Amino acid sequence: TAKKSDLTSSIISVKPDELKNVKVGSAADALQGLATGVLISKGSFKPGGSSNIIIRGNGSFGNGGASTTPLYIIDGVMSNAGLDVIAPSDIESIEVLKDAASTAIYGSRAANGVLVIETKIPEKGVLSLSYKGDFSITMADLSDYNLMNAREKLEFETRAGRYTSTTNDPMDQIAMDNLRNQRLQDIERGVNTYWLSEPIRTGFVQKHNLYAEGGEERIRYGLGLSYGNTQGVMKGSDRQTISGNIDLVYRTGKFQFSNKFILDYMKTNNPAVPFSEYAKANPYFRKYNSEGGIDKYLYYTEDPEEYSVPNPLWNAHLNNYDVQDQFGFTNNFILEWFATNDLRVRAKFGISKNSSTA
């Protein structure tokens, strides 16, 4: 414990009331708007994508491959799990140490800054039960995509020389003209496909948190259970999370024993076809053939100098999947001896394990 007046460092504190009022997927997301100078980015914007936290920024000339991951201290114990495994409702406070003074406290591991996370301690009293539920809807905003319609795209390709032969063979030019005329005929028939809306849906997000706590002066206990289900805006993308924690605090004489056990499980599904494949499909192509089926190619050619154009709906309708399971637990044990009013000895032991299958 140090007084702010004794430090030259920049300290940012985030309290539980601030976390409670922000509708976020994880505690890391909440720091984006509450902690000045802390950059939060996603390694993947799919549901379940891990969060990358950068406190000191990246150097203008790159960081030479060095890690920019800050040091995480959870209840006084160093952790490699980060913030993604902790439910926002379980956090009492987050403190961000941004500059050199944190290195003096935690050593060279604090070179990228430190996040000090304190989780809630069970309140003494009769057994109390609390519940929190969050519900929200997510929708994709496609207004930034100002794409050409089918007629504009064909005109653009014509002016760019897409249908002008680069050889002196007149048969090549005839083939080019026939290809353009075929696409123009489809446009005149009304083909103007908007591909971006095909993989998109309105997603529903729900989170439930149940916590029981109680005890008296000598012993306090807490038991928490959380469940979350996030539907991504991409069809076939979703995330399910289940986590639980057991908190025990026991005090006798000049000794206090604290133990916190956290168990978490996450399962994610990702779409088999990325959004970019739909964005690349031209508007003068039909989604379905004349019989209502899905062709493997929107445009097929045996010419080795040209590429066939795959139909993104073909892979999307096959019986394939992209799933990932993550499981982990953390157990922190703290023993404190209050020797005198001015002397306290603390011993900490933490163990954690994380595994994933994809």
Secondary structure, 3 states (H helix, E strand, C coil): CCCHHHCCCCEEEECHHHHHCCCCCCHHHHHHHHCCCCEEEECCCCCCCCEEEECCCCCCCCCCCCCCCCEEEECCEEECCCCCCCCHHHEEEEEEECCCHHHHHHHHHHCCCEEEEEECCCCCEEEEEEEEEEEEEECCCCCCCCCCCHHHHHHHHHHCCCCCCCCCCHHHHHHHHHHHHHHHHHHHCCCCCCHHHCCECCEEEEEEEEEEEEECCCEEEEEEEEEEEEECCECCCEEEEEEEEEEEEEEECCEEEEEEEEEEEEEEEECCCCHHHHHHCCCCCCCCCCCCCCCCEEECCCCCCCCCEECHHHHHHCCCCEEEEEEEEEEEEEEEEECCCCCEEEEEEEEEEEEEEC
